[in-house]
Amino acid sequence: MVEAVLIDLFSLPANLQNNIQGLLHNTLETIEKCSSIHAPCVYVMCCQRQGSERKGEQEFLLPALRGFQSLKRRLEVVCAQTTAAALYTIKQRLDEKDLSIIKVILPTLRKDLMKVYIDHLFTAVYRFEFEDLQVVSDCQNLQICEPQREGQTLPSQDMALIQSEIQMYLESLPSLKGELTILRSSLIPDDIFLHGFTTRTGGISYIPTLSSCNLFSSSKRRDPQVVVKENLRRLAKAAGFNPEAFHRVKIDHANAVCIMGKTEPDNYDGIVTNQKGVTLAAPGADCIPVLFADPVRKACGAAHSGWKGTLLGVSMATVNAMVSEYGCNMKDILVVLGPSVGPCCYKLPHESAKEFHRIDPKCVRLFDSANPYTDIRRATRILLERGGILPENIQDDSITDQNQNITFCTACHPDKFYSHFRDGTNFGTQIGFISIRD
């Protein structure tokens, strides 16, 4: 059942904009009579001309609502200077109410255009239905008609203009939850490598569990790619890397490693390079983002290590790739474990925890329970040391000087980090990133 209705009056001719009360009344009447939608949230999208007053739009339209008391309580007029701004504002309202099924009533000629905006600003979480809105100019009336045949694909220049409009609008939005913060390791030499681990502050993502510097988008989350791209742009500007030369692992929770410059696997949890100016990244929202640096051979890598990847040895697989591809000496490689869920919070089913107990009994606490506390960080360190990495070349939460600690528990710090374990399915993601300076 439709949860919200969006009435697009954004690009109507000026004479019809002036008679917006009549237009809205007839549209609402048609919604009640023809669409069988009872008391949905209704959003009216209008063009706000530059320099005009923004106050009192809803009061101005109240006469059109007589007889629509159920809709009146749920109606909001959204005026903005661009379609991107208006639609993004409406998306915020939908997300506040956790609404996902939307009927869009709009002029036929706007349908293909609107679909492009929606494809950019929304994800597969949302479902849209479209009905045509036709303006009969002699009586300034509105009728909803059966959907007509889909139009042709928009010209590439129109697509580029829409993308530019969306990008400019998102760039204009203020940062949320404070300034963008990057955690850096004292182990990795700053004169050779640019690196860091992100926190959740300083981006534009507004949904509580994604707010604010979410750096991952998927079909199951409400943050679209364009918002994540803007968060990444802001991170790149603050950190000093090129967002166009940014490569993130394609998570498979396994141990495959991508060698930059060679054929890219379909999925991989590790990535390595010796190319300057190329930024590698591994996400983490409880799983460990692991960074690797060899200041002698000037090579680096990043890996995503969840409990499955840890058991499969993804960190050592990344180290081995650096050794085999770039001639790195095991004793020169530095490894830093980023923010991740700690043994204070993380539980696994007993059968899975047994595998960590086999690595070292100290990796599991309350082993006889149904869901023992498990330390995937300790397991990662042990496997790295067994593989030949020097203990002093690994930085994690076991370091003596806690002022140097950047391996915080993501679940324990909701103000600083995202956590799948804590926040559920619609969780945000931080990253670890590294590159070789030019």
MARMI-810593 format. One record per residue (C-alpha): chain; y, z, x. Coordinates in nm, 4 decimals. Example, Ala and Ser with C-alpha at 12.3 -4.5 7.8 and 13.67 -1.06 7.14 Angstrom:
BEGIN
lovex/north/up/east
A/-0.4500/0.7800/1.2300
A/-0.1060/0.7140/1.3670
//
This chain:
BEGIN
lovex/north/up/east
A/0.0000/0.0000/0.0000
A/0.3463/-0.0903/0.1254
A/0.5277/0.2111/0.2679
A/0.8693/0.0574/0.3312
A/1.0751/-0.2429/0.2298
A/1.3222/-0.4162/0.4591
A/1.5803/-0.6317/0.2835
A/1.7389/-0.8678/0.5344
A/2.0955/-0.9502/0.4293
A/2.2072/-0.9892/0.7889
A/2.2999/-1.3549/0.8028
A/2.4109/-1.4266/0.4480
A/2.7280/-1.6368/0.4106
A/3.0543/-1.4430/0.3993
A/3.1077/-1.4939/0.0259
A/2.7692/-1.3398/-0.0473
A/2.8323/-1.0543/0.1937
A/3.1391/-0.9746/-0.0148
A/2.9256/-0.9585/-0.3271
A/2.6577/-0.7474/-0.1647
A/2.6429/-0.5006/-0.4551
A/2.5179/-0.7681/-0.6912
A/2.2774/-0.9064/-0.4335
A/2.1251/-0.5664/-0.3679
A/2.0969/-0.4776/-0.7380
A/1.9082/-0.7956/-0.8170
A/1.6821/-0.7565/-0.5171
A/1.5898/-0.3989/-0.6069
A/1.5281/-0.5037/-0.9641
A/1.2900/-0.7718/-0.8425
A/1.1115/-0.5217/-0.6178
A/1.0416/-0.2934/-0.9137
A/0.9428/-0.5734/-1.1529
A/0.7573/-0.8187/-0.9323
A/0.6282/-0.6407/-0.6259
A/0.4631/-0.3358/-0.7815
A/0.6172/-0.1192/-0.5125
A/0.6937/0.2262/-0.6474
A/0.9487/0.4405/-0.4688
A/0.9083/0.3080/-0.1135
A/1.1584/0.3655/0.1627
A/1.4104/0.0823/0.1422
A/1.6238/-0.0377/0.4328
A/1.9023/-0.2889/0.3829
A/1.9976/-0.4737/0.7000
A/2.3564/-0.6040/0.7103
A/2.5814/-0.7615/0.9680
A/2.8561/-0.5347/1.0987
A/3.1474/-0.7518/1.1990
A/3.3179/-0.6487/1.5181
A/3.6186/-0.4281/1.4539
A/3.5309/-0.3488/1.0910
A/3.4850/0.0030/0.9602
A/3.1360/0.1466/0.9750
A/3.1899/0.4383/0.7394
A/3.0971/0.4471/0.3751
A/2.8581/0.1521/0.3574
A/2.6041/0.3420/0.1519
A/2.8730/0.4825/-0.0797
A/3.0045/0.1294/-0.1262
A/2.6617/0.0133/-0.2408
A/2.5884/0.3036/-0.4763
A/2.6986/0.1112/-0.7898
A/2.4162/-0.1330/-0.7198
A/2.1658/0.1498/-0.7437
A/2.2247/0.2484/-1.1058
A/1.8884/0.2534/-1.2737
A/1.7014/0.2776/-0.9433
A/1.7062/0.6543/-0.8964
A/1.3676/0.6681/-0.7244
A/1.4824/0.4103/-0.4711
A/1.8270/0.5638/-0.4329
A/1.6836/0.8725/-0.2676
A/1.5039/0.6576/-0.0126
A/1.7547/0.3857/0.0588
A/1.9474/0.3427/0.3803
A/2.1969/0.0735/0.4721
A/2.1828/-0.0270/0.8383
A/2.4782/-0.2263/0.9678
A/2.4881/-0.3550/1.3233
A/2.6444/-0.6365/1.5216
A/2.3086/-0.7904/1.6184
A/1.9713/-0.8308/1.4535
A/1.8100/-0.6528/1.7502
A/2.0301/-0.3464/1.7036
A/1.9742/-0.3316/1.3267
A/1.5982/-0.3832/1.3471
A/1.5538/-0.1304/1.6285
A/1.7458/0.1284/1.4261
A/1.5167/0.0636/1.1299
A/1.2144/0.0978/1.3597
A/1.3393/0.4428/1.4565
A/1.3585/0.5415/1.0888
A/1.0062/0.4125/1.0271
A/0.8737/0.6059/1.3249
A/1.0458/0.9255/1.2127
A/0.8484/0.9012/0.8866
A/0.5316/0.7653/1.0525
A/0.5397/0.4507/0.8368
A/0.3477/0.1400/0.9391
A/0.3140/-0.0998/0.6431
A/0.6380/-0.2866/0.5796
A/0.7361/-0.5600/0.3356
A/1.0198/-0.7792/0.4614
A/1.2278/-0.9639/0.2013
A/1.4466/-1.2237/0.3667
A/1.5929/-1.5738/0.3362
A/1.3349/-1.8442/0.4038
A/1.5273/-1.9784/0.7003
A/1.5234/-1.6349/0.8657
A/1.1478/-1.5846/0.8527
A/1.0459/-1.7491/1.1803
A/1.3412/-1.5872/1.3552
A/1.2564/-1.2431/1.2185
A/0.8929/-1.2774/1.3256
A/1.0038/-1.3282/1.6855
A/1.2168/-1.0118/1.6743
A/0.9277/-0.8197/1.5195
A/0.6794/-0.9486/1.7792
A/0.9052/-0.8112/2.0525
A/1.0143/-0.4825/1.8963
A/0.6922/-0.3699/1.7267
A/0.3240/-0.3388/1.8194
A/-0.0055/-0.3929/1.6382
A/0.0267/-0.0426/1.4916
A/0.2558/-0.1954/1.2275
A/0.1637/-0.4370/0.9485
A/0.4247/-0.6709/0.8037
A/0.4242/-0.8674/0.4802
A/0.6897/-1.1304/0.4160
A/0.8463/-1.2481/0.0912
A/1.1074/-1.5184/0.0645
A/1.4566/-1.4404/-0.0508
A/1.6424/-1.7370/-0.1964
A/2.0144/-1.7383/-0.2599
A/2.1280/-1.9411/-0.5618
A/2.4869/-2.0130/-0.4695
A/2.6239/-2.0979/-0.8144
A/2.5432/-1.7570/-0.9614
A/2.5093/-1.5579/-0.6392
A/2.1706/-1.4376/-0.7484
A/1.8510/-1.3522/-0.5582
A/1.4958/-1.4405/-0.6440
A/1.1756/-1.3528/-0.4671
A/0.9477/-1.6532/-0.4513
A/0.5942/-1.7046/-0.3368
A/0.5794/-1.7340/0.0427
A/0.6286/-2.0933/0.1531
A/0.4535/-2.2832/0.4300
A/0.5131/-2.1362/0.7732
A/0.7934/-2.3007/0.9681
A/0.7682/-2.4612/1.3065
A/0.7804/-2.2634/1.6297
A/1.1347/-2.1790/1.7296
A/1.2881/-2.3889/2.0080
A/1.2544/-2.2321/2.3514
A/1.6309/-2.1847/2.3809
A/1.6325/-1.9799/2.0591
A/1.3446/-1.7691/2.1882
A/1.5354/-1.7097/2.5123
A/1.8484/-1.6077/2.3194
A/1.6521/-1.3562/2.1127
A/1.4907/-1.2094/2.4237
A/1.8313/-1.1851/2.5921
A/1.9834/-1.0173/2.2861
A/1.7034/-0.7597/2.2718
A/1.7258/-0.6927/2.6448
A/2.1040/-0.6467/2.6362
A/2.0770/-0.4058/2.3452
A/1.8050/-0.1954/2.5069
A/2.0012/-0.1854/2.8337
A/2.2979/-0.0446/2.6418
A/2.1018/0.2543/2.5065
A/2.1580/0.5951/2.6665
A/1.8839/0.7629/2.8665
A/1.6980/1.0411/2.6870
A/1.5886/1.3852/2.8087
A/1.8178/1.3808/3.1111
A/1.8284/1.1773/3.4288
A/1.5415/0.9746/3.5652
A/1.3445/1.1884/3.8125
A/1.1116/1.0678/4.0883
A/0.8776/1.2999/4.2802
A/0.8161/1.2042/4.6427
A/0.5580/1.3196/4.8942
A/0.6566/1.4609/5.2322
A/0.3344/1.3150/5.3751
A/0.4251/0.9470/5.3317
A/0.6871/0.8292/5.5877
A/0.9998/0.7267/5.4006
A/1.1173/0.4835/5.6679
A/0.8092/0.2626/5.6191
A/0.7128/0.3092/5.2539
A/0.8996/0.3341/4.9278
A/0.6999/0.5493/4.6897
A/0.7099/0.8073/4.4143
A/0.5627/0.9576/4.1008
A/0.7579/0.9365/3.7775
A/0.8215/1.2099/3.5230
A/0.8950/1.1658/3.1546
A/1.2773/1.1848/3.1756
A/1.5448/0.9175/3.1931
A/1.4038/0.6375/2.9754
A/1.4762/0.5125/2.6228
A/1.1432/0.5819/2.4466
A/1.2320/0.8060/2.1514
A/0.8995/0.8881/1.9814
A/0.8334/1.2541/2.0700
A/0.4991/1.2064/2.2466
A/0.6356/0.8994/2.4303
A/0.9836/1.0268/2.5056
A/1.1427/0.9193/2.7229
A/1.0298/0.7236/3.0322
A/0.6985/0.5947/2.9011
A/0.5640/0.3222/3.1310
A/0.2683/0.1843/2.9386
A/0.2361/-0.0094/2.6147
A/-0.0734/-0.0917/2.4137
A/-0.1644/-0.2186/2.0688
A/-0.2499/0.1385/1.9671
A/0.0904/0.2888/2.0502
A/0.4314/0.2521/1.8902
A/0.6233/0.1742/2.2096
A/0.6541/-0.2051/2.2500
A/0.6425/-0.3920/2.5790
A/1.0196/-0.4533/2.5784
A/1.0908/-0.0780/2.5772
A/0.8421/-0.0148/2.8582
A/0.9992/-0.3043/3.0501
A/1.3437/-0.1467/3.0123
A/1.2096/0.1895/3.1296
A/1.0587/0.0125/3.4306
A/1.3887/-0.1664/3.5006
A/1.5679/0.1679/3.5096
A/1.2993/0.3146/3.7353
A/1.3176/0.0162/3.9701
A/1.6952/0.0462/3.9932
A/1.6762/0.4191/4.0706
A/1.3869/0.3835/4.3170
A/1.5034/0.0638/4.4845
A/1.2170/-0.1788/4.4182
A/1.2044/-0.5214/4.2555
A/1.0543/-0.4984/3.9031
A/0.9601/-0.8669/3.9220
A/0.7243/-0.7904/4.2151
A/0.5496/-0.5028/4.0405
A/0.1714/-0.4873/4.0020
A/-0.0068/-0.2243/3.7953
A/-0.3832/-0.1697/3.7996
A/-0.5769/-0.3010/3.4992
A/-0.7641/0.0113/3.3996
A/-1.1391/-0.0009/3.3540
A/-1.2214/0.3624/3.4482
A/-1.4455/0.2276/3.7225
A/-1.4125/0.1530/4.0952
A/-1.3205/-0.2162/4.1345
A/-1.0312/-0.2874/4.3745
A/-0.7876/-0.5801/4.3665
A/-0.6774/-0.7301/4.6998
A/-0.3270/-0.8702/4.6601
A/-0.3281/-1.2399/4.7455
A/-0.6921/-1.2899/4.6494
A/-0.8479/-1.3699/4.3125
A/-0.7519/-1.0973/4.0696
A/-1.0424/-0.9302/3.8872
A/-1.0268/-0.8980/3.5094
A/-1.0138/-0.5197/3.5439
A/-0.9676/-0.2874/3.8390
A/-0.8589/0.0696/3.9046
A/-0.7529/0.0237/4.2675
A/-0.5127/-0.2201/4.4317
A/-0.4116/-0.2747/4.7961
A/-0.1647/-0.4897/4.9908
A/-0.0034/-0.5444/5.3292
A/0.2773/-0.7576/5.1834
A/0.6281/-0.6207/5.2122
A/0.8373/-0.5736/4.9002
A/0.5409/-0.5751/4.6620
A/0.5192/-0.2586/4.4538
A/0.1751/-0.1321/4.3515
A/0.1345/0.1185/4.0700
A/-0.1301/0.3336/3.9069
A/-0.0722/0.5031/3.5699
A/-0.1700/0.8560/3.4820
A/-0.1456/1.0795/3.1789
A/-0.4036/1.3379/3.2969
A/-0.5970/1.0902/3.5139
A/-0.4838/1.1030/3.8777
A/-0.2440/0.8394/4.0134
A/-0.3467/0.8225/4.3807
A/-0.1319/0.6616/4.6526
A/-0.2568/0.5421/4.9921
A/-0.0479/0.4579/5.2993
A/-0.1321/0.3483/5.6529
A/0.1856/0.3670/5.8642
A/0.0062/0.2142/6.1673
A/-0.1247/-0.1055/6.0051
A/0.1515/-0.0973/5.7429
A/-0.0752/-0.1300/5.4426
A/-0.0774/0.0611/5.1161
A/-0.2662/0.1047/4.7938
A/-0.2737/0.2745/4.4550
A/-0.5606/0.3898/4.2348
A/-0.6141/0.5314/3.8890
A/-0.8766/0.8054/3.9037
A/-0.9964/0.9602/3.5789
A/-1.3159/1.1604/3.5625
A/-1.5306/0.8468/3.5448
A/-1.3449/0.6737/3.8273
A/-1.3637/0.9891/4.0375
A/-1.7421/1.0044/4.0025
A/-1.7658/0.6327/4.0814
A/-1.5596/0.6816/4.3973
A/-1.2536/0.4700/4.3161
A/-1.0421/0.6463/4.5802
A/-1.2843/0.5744/4.8644
A/-1.3298/0.2207/4.7320
A/-0.9543/0.1735/4.7744
A/-0.9660/0.3225/5.1240
A/-1.2570/0.0953/5.2180
A/-1.0664/-0.2078/5.0944
A/-0.7747/-0.1184/5.3241
A/-1.0155/-0.0796/5.6174
A/-1.2030/-0.4048/5.5565
A/-0.9051/-0.6211/5.4621
A/-0.6316/-0.4969/5.6931
A/-0.8200/-0.3351/5.9787
A/-0.6939/0.0131/5.8942
A/-0.8363/0.3097/6.0842
A/-0.9734/0.5733/5.8475
A/-0.7953/0.8465/6.0449
A/-0.4531/0.6832/5.9908
A/-0.4722/0.6589/5.6118
A/-0.2627/0.9075/5.4139
A/-0.3607/0.9935/5.0557
A/-0.1434/1.1641/4.7946
A/-0.2653/1.2816/4.4535
A/0.0018/1.2739/4.1863
A/0.0577/1.4745/3.8672
A/-0.2672/1.5055/3.6710
A/-0.4533/1.7459/3.4488
A/-0.5559/2.0555/3.6425
A/-0.8708/2.2690/3.6356
A/-0.6658/2.5222/3.4379
A/-0.6742/2.2931/3.1336
A/-0.9274/2.0142/3.1725
A/-1.2668/2.0470/3.0054
A/-1.5572/1.8057/3.0030
A/-1.8845/1.8082/2.8080
A/-2.1559/1.9901/3.0011
A/-2.3509/1.6729/3.0828
A/-2.0439/1.5156/3.2476
A/-1.9429/1.8390/3.4208
A/-2.2889/1.8535/3.5829
A/-2.1990/1.5482/3.7913
A/-1.8993/1.7311/3.9347
A/-2.1100/2.0414/3.9920
A/-2.3393/1.8256/4.2079
A/-2.0398/1.7213/4.4223
A/-1.9476/2.0867/4.4710
A/-2.0078/2.3886/4.2438
A/-1.6443/2.4879/4.3015
A/-1.5414/2.1782/4.1010
A/-1.6633/2.3431/3.7799
A/-1.5707/2.6746/3.6210
A/-1.7758/2.8395/3.3419
A/-2.0533/2.5937/3.4197
A/-2.2922/2.7326/3.1568
A/-2.0486/2.6727/2.8711
A/-2.0645/2.3697/2.6414
A/-1.7383/2.2353/2.7847
A/-1.6771/2.3681/3.1368
A/-1.3391/2.3513/3.3092
A/-1.3540/2.0697/3.5637
A/-1.1479/2.0012/3.8761
A/-1.1310/1.6248/3.9297
A/-0.8705/1.6744/4.2042
A/-1.1012/1.8875/4.4198
A/-1.3795/1.6342/4.3654
A/-1.1471/1.3548/4.4781
A/-1.0524/1.5436/4.7959
A/-1.4172/1.6222/4.8771
A/-1.5254/1.2594/4.8346
A/-1.2322/1.1386/5.0491
A/-1.3130/1.3864/5.3264
A/-1.6798/1.2915/5.3157
A/-1.5713/0.9287/5.3477
A/-1.3748/0.9967/5.6659
A/-1.0190/1.0790/5.5530
A/-0.8789/1.3696/5.7562
A/-0.8226/1.6853/5.5458
A/-0.4632/1.7143/5.6708
A/-0.3971/1.3555/5.5553
A/-0.4623/1.4430/5.1911
A/-0.1875/1.5992/4.9830
A/-0.2789/1.7680/4.6549
A/-0.2255/2.1032/4.4837
A/-0.4193/2.2850/4.7585
A/-0.1343/2.2556/5.0113
A/-0.0058/2.5826/5.1565
A/0.3640/2.5217/5.0910
A/0.3908/2.5020/4.7124
A/0.7494/2.3803/4.7466
A/0.5925/2.0550/4.8639
A/0.3526/2.0389/4.5686
A/0.3819/1.7279/4.3517
A/0.0317/1.7502/4.2028
A/0.1435/1.9369/3.8930
A/-0.0783/1.9872/3.5898
A/0.0345/1.7331/3.3325
A/-0.1006/1.9373/3.0407
A/0.0872/2.2525/3.1495
A/0.4315/2.0874/3.1757
A/0.5229/1.9123/2.8475
A/0.8878/1.8952/2.9534
A/0.8018/1.6960/3.2682
A/0.4851/1.4974/3.2056
A/0.2815/1.3112/2.9479
A/-0.0694/1.4279/2.8715
A/-0.3399/1.2548/2.6690
A/-0.5352/1.5809/2.6639
A/-0.2351/1.7631/2.5135
A/-0.0612/1.4965/2.3011
A/-0.3453/1.3003/2.1429
A/-0.3777/0.9249/2.0948
A/-0.0084/0.8234/2.0857
A/0.0571/0.9560/2.4346
A/0.3003/0.8349/2.7007
A/0.2216/0.7443/3.0592
A/0.3783/0.8135/3.3972
A/0.2931/0.6239/3.7163
A/0.2583/0.6555/4.0915
A/0.4047/0.3617/4.2835
A/0.4243/0.2491/4.6454
A/0.5469/-0.0483/4.8481
A/0.6084/-0.1435/5.2106
A/0.9796/-0.1618/5.2868
A/1.1231/-0.4983/5.3921
//
